[in-house]
């Protein structure tokens, strides 16, 4: 293998592949990135057997070949190279020689024959979502994904494919996030999508897969994410970077019954002001339970956010917010409440309450009309004393 490519493209390719490299030492080959030079260019691949990334970049190929290189080593090396230069790569005796105009290195590799087979999608892409939109959805729902693998299905995001909308949902049983996007022209390939939902319209994508997808999208405002779903696997293609992942086996819990159909009381206010009050209260909340009290007094036309603990003392913040419905008092986990507020993208937020023993909901507000938007819903379960 022998080639020349730009350092900028090479650096991006290494960064996008090294993050998924396995940290387990039982299979040393999984600590490596597969470099493969063909006439069409250079391909970098990495996998931890659950998630994999394939990045193709343009290069001047002088000699074809392949080798696997330790991801951490190549990543540290390329990050410390001065920018704006080309790099040349050449394999000799199972080692990769890298150099630019004033620096060089030799990195020992492992044979490509030992690298796991890279899955290849056999179907066409059925769904197309703008990259920035999908990243926003991921950022909204990822906080509700469970980390405890005792219920593996909760460590993923439930993707429900409907005829009129696509729904993303996550829950760790303490809070729940749901984002719905309407299907419109350009977001699906009609015939392929119809065939897909007839076969499987409910699946679970591992949380780490979507976190990695959001990293790949980055701050880029351009480009669509093309999605192909096959038996047990999902493929994402963003500007030529392929991310593939196994789907989680199992049935996602029927969470719809947790979301109340109607609410008795509604509070609307500036997100930043409410965030500040909750953050202040969290300082005084119990370390074990992180509980704060949300009180709506319809008689006094105000909202109190309070907390107290034996170790810290007590705090109370009074807010004058728009509200309708009867007075309410509910005890909440401050972290879960803040996660929901952080997920709200509009400057105002609606807090919907039924009672101290039923879930509360956070929703976004239309900036122009003031109406409550139905696309995103964040549910927090109350702490029942």
Backbone torsions as a table, in degrees:
resi	resn	phi	psi	omega
1	UNK	NA	131.1	178.7
2	UNK	-152.7	129.1	-176.1
3	UNK	-161.3	168.7	174.2
4	UNK	-132.7	136.0	177.2
5	UNK	-146.6	168.2	179.0
6	UNK	-75.4	144.6	-178.5
7	UNK	-64.5	-37.3	-178.7
8	UNK	-60.6	-48.4	179.6
9	UNK	-66.3	-38.8	-179.6
10	UNK	-65.5	-42.7	179.7
11	UNK	-61.4	-45.2	178.7
12	UNK	-61.7	-41.5	-178.7
13	UNK	-64.0	-42.5	178.9
14	UNK	-65.0	-44.2	-179.6
15	UNK	-61.7	-38.6	-178.2
16	UNK	-75.6	-17.0	178.9
17	UNK	-101.5	-34.1	-172.8
18	UNK	-67.4	-23.3	-177.0
19	UNK	-67.8	-26.5	-178.0
20	UNK	-94.0	-1.6	-178.1
21	UNK	-62.6	138.2	-178.4
22	UNK	-66.8	143.3	176.3
23	UNK	-96.5	-0.7	-178.3
24	UNK	-80.9	139.6	-177.7
25	UNK	-93.5	-3.0	-178.9
26	UNK	-66.7	-30.6	175.8
27	UNK	-124.1	89.9	-175.8
28	UNK	-54.4	-29.8	-177.1
29	UNK	-63.8	-25.1	-179.9
30	UNK	-76.5	-8.6	173.4
31	UNK	-83.2	-2.4	-172.1
32	UNK	-109.2	160.3	171.9
33	UNK	-105.1	135.4	177.1
34	UNK	-86.5	120.5	174.4
35	UNK	-100.8	126.1	179.8
36	UNK	-133.6	116.4	179.3
37	UNK	-101.1	123.8	176.4
38	UNK	-129.7	174.0	-179.1
39	UNK	-58.1	-32.8	-177.1
40	UNK	-76.7	-14.7	-180.0
41	UNK	143.1	-165.7	-178.5
42	UNK	-104.5	134.2	177.7
43	UNK	-119.7	131.1	174.3
44	UNK	-110.9	133.3	-179.3
45	UNK	-133.8	143.8	176.3
46	UNK	-147.1	150.4	-179.8
47	UNK	-155.0	152.4	169.7
48	UNK	-116.2	19.2	-179.3
49	UNK	77.1	-10.7	174.1
50	UNK	-108.2	-42.5	179.7
51	UNK	-125.5	146.8	176.3
52	UNK	-142.7	152.4	178.3
53	UNK	-130.2	137.3	175.8
54	UNK	-125.7	124.1	-180.0
55	UNK	-123.5	127.0	177.0
56	UNK	-108.7	138.2	177.9
57	UNK	-140.1	150.7	179.8
58	UNK	-70.7	141.3	179.6
59	UNK	-157.9	155.1	173.8
60	UNK	-88.1	104.4	-175.2
61	UNK	-89.5	118.2	176.2
62	UNK	-96.0	-28.7	179.7
63	UNK	-152.2	130.2	179.4
64	UNK	-76.1	160.2	178.1
65	UNK	161.6	177.9	-179.8
66	UNK	-152.4	153.1	-179.8
67	UNK	-165.3	152.4	174.7
68	UNK	-105.3	139.7	-174.3
69	UNK	-127.5	138.1	177.6
70	UNK	-54.0	124.3	-173.6
71	UNK	-64.6	-43.9	-176.6
72	UNK	-62.9	-41.4	-177.4
73	UNK	-67.4	-48.9	-178.7
74	UNK	-67.1	-34.2	178.5
75	UNK	-65.2	-45.8	179.3
76	UNK	-64.4	-38.1	-179.1
77	UNK	-66.1	-50.3	-174.9
78	UNK	-68.5	-29.6	179.2
79	UNK	-69.6	-22.5	-178.2
80	UNK	-98.9	0.8	176.7
81	UNK	-76.3	141.1	174.6
82	UNK	-63.7	144.2	-174.5
83	UNK	-78.4	166.4	172.9
84	UNK	81.8	26.2	-178.7
85	UNK	-133.0	162.0	171.8
86	UNK	-87.9	154.5	174.6
87	UNK	-121.5	144.6	175.8
88	UNK	-112.8	138.7	180.0
89	UNK	-121.2	136.1	177.2
90	UNK	-148.3	134.0	179.7
91	UNK	-98.3	129.7	174.5
92	UNK	-139.9	125.6	175.5
93	UNK	50.7	52.8	177.8
94	UNK	59.8	26.0	175.4
95	UNK	-130.7	148.2	-179.4
96	UNK	-104.0	120.8	174.6
97	UNK	-93.7	122.3	179.1
98	UNK	-121.1	136.7	175.6
99	UNK	-156.1	153.7	167.9
100	UNK	-123.9	-155.7	-172.2
101	UNK	-66.5	-27.2	-176.7
102	UNK	-137.8	12.5	-179.0
103	UNK	-146.2	147.5	178.4
104	UNK	-148.9	160.5	179.0
105	UNK	-154.0	156.2	174.0
106	UNK	-124.2	121.4	-177.2
107	UNK	-118.5	124.5	-179.9
108	UNK	-75.5	137.4	-178.0
109	UNK	-121.0	-173.2	176.6
110	UNK	-124.9	151.8	-177.3
111	UNK	-58.1	141.6	179.4
112	UNK	-68.2	-21.7	-179.3
113	UNK	-61.2	-26.7	-177.8
114	UNK	-85.5	-7.4	-177.3
115	UNK	-75.2	139.7	-179.4
116	UNK	-58.6	150.9	176.8
117	UNK	-63.5	136.9	179.5
118	UNK	-87.6	121.0	178.6
119	UNK	-61.4	143.5	176.5
120	UNK	-120.7	133.1	179.9
121	UNK	-71.3	143.5	-178.1
122	UNK	-108.7	-7.1	-178.8
123	UNK	-114.8	169.7	177.3
124	UNK	-83.3	163.8	176.1
125	UNK	-70.4	133.2	-176.7
126	UNK	-104.3	-22.2	-174.9
127	UNK	-130.4	140.7	177.7
128	UNK	-132.3	119.7	-179.2
129	UNK	-127.2	132.7	176.7
130	UNK	-53.3	136.2	-174.9
131	UNK	-56.8	-45.5	-177.6
132	UNK	-64.6	-34.3	-179.9
133	UNK	-69.0	-43.3	-179.7
134	UNK	-67.0	-37.6	177.5
135	UNK	-62.6	-40.8	177.6
136	UNK	-62.0	-41.0	178.6
137	UNK	-62.0	-45.9	-179.8
138	UNK	-59.9	-44.4	-178.2
139	UNK	-64.1	-29.1	-179.3
140	UNK	-76.6	-36.6	-170.6
141	UNK	-103.3	-11.6	-170.5
142	UNK	-70.4	-26.5	-177.7
143	UNK	-66.5	-22.5	-178.7
144	UNK	-88.7	-2.1	178.4
145	UNK	-72.0	136.4	-179.3
146	UNK	-78.1	148.1	176.2
147	UNK	-101.0	-23.2	-179.7
148	UNK	-75.1	120.1	-174.9
149	UNK	-84.8	10.7	176.1
150	UNK	-64.1	-27.7	171.7
151	UNK	-123.6	88.5	-170.1
152	UNK	-59.5	-33.3	-177.5
153	UNK	-62.3	-27.0	-179.7
154	UNK	-79.3	-8.8	176.4
155	UNK	-83.7	5.3	179.7
156	UNK	-124.2	178.0	177.6
157	UNK	-107.4	128.8	179.3
158	UNK	-79.6	122.0	177.2
159	UNK	-109.2	116.1	-179.8
160	UNK	-112.4	120.0	-175.9
161	UNK	-100.2	111.9	179.5
162	UNK	-108.6	175.1	179.4
163	UNK	-72.4	-31.5	-175.7
164	UNK	-111.8	-17.7	-177.9
165	UNK	-152.4	158.8	174.7
166	UNK	-115.0	131.9	-174.1
167	UNK	-118.2	130.3	173.2
168	UNK	-110.2	131.8	-179.4
169	UNK	-144.6	148.7	176.0
170	UNK	-146.7	149.5	176.9
171	UNK	-155.7	144.2	172.3
172	UNK	-111.4	13.8	-179.9
173	UNK	81.9	-8.1	175.2
174	UNK	-103.1	-29.3	175.6
175	UNK	-147.8	166.1	-174.8
176	UNK	-143.8	137.2	175.8
177	UNK	-121.9	137.2	178.3
178	UNK	-141.0	130.1	175.8
179	UNK	-127.0	128.6	179.2
180	UNK	-114.8	135.1	174.1
181	UNK	-122.5	135.5	-179.7
182	UNK	-73.9	140.1	176.6
183	UNK	-81.4	123.5	177.0
184	UNK	-134.5	176.6	-176.7
185	UNK	-57.8	130.3	177.9
186	UNK	99.2	-16.6	-177.7
187	UNK	-88.8	-18.2	177.2
188	UNK	-135.9	160.2	168.6
189	UNK	-97.4	101.9	-165.1
190	UNK	-45.3	-56.7	-175.5
191	UNK	-66.2	-41.7	179.9
192	UNK	-66.4	-39.4	-179.8
193	UNK	-67.3	-39.8	178.8
194	UNK	-62.0	-43.5	177.5
195	UNK	-63.0	-37.9	-178.5
196	UNK	-63.8	-50.6	-174.8
197	UNK	-71.9	-18.9	174.3
198	UNK	-72.6	-29.7	179.9
199	UNK	-88.1	-47.2	-177.3
200	UNK	-155.2	117.1	-178.3
201	UNK	-118.2	6.1	-178.1
202	UNK	-138.6	115.9	-177.5
203	UNK	-143.7	168.2	-177.0
204	UNK	-124.9	117.9	178.8
205	UNK	-97.2	128.6	179.2
206	UNK	-55.9	137.7	179.4
207	UNK	-55.0	-46.8	-179.4
208	UNK	-59.0	-29.5	178.0
209	UNK	-63.0	-44.8	-178.6
210	UNK	-72.3	-32.3	174.7
211	UNK	-62.2	-43.0	179.5
212	UNK	-67.3	-37.6	177.9
213	UNK	-62.4	-42.6	178.8
214	UNK	-62.2	-37.2	177.7
215	UNK	-65.1	-41.1	-179.7
216	UNK	-64.5	-41.3	178.8
217	UNK	-64.7	-41.3	177.2
218	UNK	60.2	-141.3	-178.5
219	UNK	-97.8	13.9	-179.0
220	UNK	-70.6	125.5	-179.8
221	UNK	-88.6	-12.5	-177.1
222	UNK	-107.1	155.0	174.7
223	UNK	104.0	143.9	177.7
224	UNK	-106.2	150.7	171.7
225	UNK	-96.4	118.0	177.2
226	UNK	-95.5	134.4	-173.4
227	UNK	-122.8	130.9	173.6
228	UNK	-124.0	130.5	-179.4
229	UNK	-115.3	125.9	178.7
230	UNK	-127.1	-177.7	-179.4
231	UNK	-60.7	109.7	174.7
232	UNK	76.5	0.9	-177.2
233	UNK	-140.9	157.1	175.1
234	UNK	-135.5	140.7	-179.1
235	UNK	-121.6	133.3	174.4
236	UNK	-117.7	137.4	176.4
237	UNK	-126.5	115.8	178.2
238	UNK	-125.6	109.8	179.6
239	UNK	50.8	41.1	176.4
240	UNK	88.9	-6.7	175.7
241	UNK	-92.8	121.2	-178.2
242	UNK	-99.3	125.9	172.3
243	UNK	-117.0	124.7	178.2
244	UNK	-124.2	154.8	-175.5
245	UNK	-155.3	149.8	168.6
246	UNK	-72.4	147.4	171.8
247	UNK	-88.8	154.0	179.3
248	UNK	-81.4	127.8	176.1
249	UNK	-73.6	150.3	177.5
250	UNK	121.6	177.2	-178.3
251	UNK	-111.0	126.2	178.3
252	UNK	-73.2	140.8	-178.4
253	UNK	-60.6	147.1	178.0
254	UNK	-75.6	92.8	-172.5
255	UNK	-86.2	-12.2	-172.4
256	UNK	-58.5	-32.9	-177.7
257	UNK	-70.2	-15.1	179.1
258	UNK	-75.0	-29.8	-176.5
259	UNK	-81.8	113.8	179.8
260	UNK	-60.5	144.2	178.7
261	UNK	-72.7	-38.8	-178.6
262	UNK	-134.8	161.1	178.7
263	UNK	-130.1	143.4	-178.2
264	UNK	-79.5	-36.1	-175.5
265	UNK	-126.8	147.3	178.8
266	UNK	-138.6	132.0	176.0
267	UNK	-118.4	132.6	178.2
268	UNK	-125.5	130.4	179.3
269	UNK	-161.4	176.5	179.1
270	UNK	-68.7	128.8	-177.7
271	UNK	-57.9	-44.7	-175.9
272	UNK	-62.1	-37.6	-179.7
273	UNK	-68.1	-43.9	179.4
274	UNK	-66.8	-40.5	176.9
275	UNK	-57.0	-45.7	-179.4
276	UNK	-60.2	-41.7	179.9
277	UNK	-66.1	-40.9	-179.8
278	UNK	-68.0	-41.1	178.1
279	UNK	-61.7	-42.9	178.8
280	UNK	-63.0	-44.8	179.7
281	UNK	-63.2	-35.9	-178.0
282	UNK	-63.2	-26.8	177.9
283	UNK	-64.2	-31.8	-176.5
284	UNK	-99.2	-0.4	-177.5
285	UNK	-79.0	163.0	179.0
286	UNK	-62.6	135.9	-179.9
287	UNK	-61.8	-35.9	-176.5
288	UNK	-73.8	-43.6	-172.2
289	UNK	-106.7	-19.0	-177.7
290	UNK	52.9	33.2	-173.4
291	UNK	-87.4	141.2	173.4
292	UNK	-129.1	162.0	-179.4
293	UNK	-113.2	128.8	176.9
294	UNK	-106.4	115.7	-177.4
295	UNK	-119.5	127.6	173.1
296	UNK	-108.9	117.0	176.6
297	UNK	-107.2	104.3	-179.1
298	UNK	-71.4	-29.0	179.6
299	UNK	-65.4	-43.0	-179.2
300	UNK	-92.3	-4.0	-178.9
301	UNK	55.3	48.8	179.5
302	UNK	-150.2	163.9	178.0
303	UNK	-120.5	134.0	175.6
304	UNK	-112.2	134.4	172.5
305	UNK	-119.0	116.7	-169.4
306	UNK	-127.8	157.4	173.1
307	UNK	-158.1	149.3	174.1
308	UNK	-155.4	150.8	178.4
309	UNK	-154.3	155.8	-179.0
310	UNK	-64.4	-33.0	-175.3
311	UNK	-82.9	-27.5	-172.8
312	UNK	-113.0	-32.4	-174.9
313	UNK	116.8	-142.8	-178.5
314	UNK	-146.0	158.7	-177.2
315	UNK	-149.4	146.0	177.0
316	UNK	-145.6	132.1	176.8
317	UNK	-121.8	128.3	-179.6
318	UNK	-101.5	127.7	-179.0
319	UNK	-123.2	137.7	174.4
320	UNK	-100.2	103.6	-176.0
321	UNK	-123.9	155.3	175.8
322	UNK	-68.7	131.9	-179.0
323	UNK	-147.3	152.2	173.1
324	UNK	-136.6	152.5	178.2
325	UNK	98.2	173.9	-176.4
326	UNK	-69.7	164.2	176.6
327	UNK	-62.2	148.0	-177.9
328	UNK	-140.9	154.8	172.4
329	UNK	-143.3	124.8	-178.0
330	UNK	-141.5	140.5	179.2
331	UNK	-99.3	128.0	-174.3
332	UNK	-130.1	156.6	170.2
333	UNK	-77.6	122.8	-173.6
334	UNK	-63.8	-36.9	-179.6
335	UNK	-64.8	-45.7	-179.4
336	UNK	-64.0	-39.1	178.8
337	UNK	-63.7	-44.6	179.4
338	UNK	-64.8	-40.1	177.6
339	UNK	-57.4	-40.7	179.1
340	UNK	-67.4	-43.0	178.2
341	UNK	-63.3	-39.1	178.8
342	UNK	-64.1	-28.6	-178.6
343	UNK	-77.7	-19.6	-180.0
344	UNK	-70.7	128.6	-176.8
345	UNK	-95.7	-17.5	-179.2
346	UNK	-87.2	159.6	-177.3
347	UNK	-71.1	-26.3	176.0
348	UNK	-110.1	151.7	-178.9
349	UNK	-131.6	145.9	174.4
350	UNK	-104.1	128.9	176.0
351	UNK	-110.6	118.7	-173.3
352	UNK	-111.5	128.9	-172.7
353	UNK	-134.1	144.5	173.2
354	UNK	-111.7	-46.6	-179.5
355	UNK	-164.9	174.9	179.2
356	UNK	-72.5	-8.6	-177.8
357	UNK	-115.6	5.2	-179.7
358	UNK	-119.6	158.4	-176.9
359	UNK	-60.0	146.3	171.1
360	UNK	-102.8	159.7	-178.8
361	UNK	-127.4	144.8	171.8
362	UNK	-113.7	134.3	179.5
363	UNK	-137.5	159.0	179.6
364	UNK	-84.9	158.5	-176.9
365	UNK	-119.5	134.1	174.4
366	UNK	-64.5	121.7	-173.9
367	UNK	-63.5	-30.0	-175.6
368	UNK	-89.1	-46.5	-173.7
369	UNK	-94.8	-20.9	-178.1
370	UNK	81.7	2.6	-178.8
371	UNK	-78.7	154.3	178.1
372	UNK	-76.8	127.2	-179.6
373	UNK	-86.3	146.5	-174.6
374	UNK	-101.6	-1.7	-175.9
375	UNK	-66.3	-47.0	-175.8
376	UNK	-114.8	134.3	177.2
377	UNK	-132.8	131.0	175.3
378	UNK	-121.3	122.6	-177.0
379	UNK	-109.5	134.0	174.5
380	UNK	-120.4	129.0	175.9
381	UNK	-80.0	137.5	-179.8
382	UNK	-74.9	158.6	171.2
383	UNK	-89.3	121.3	-176.6
384	UNK	-97.7	111.9	179.6
385	UNK	-87.5	NA	NA
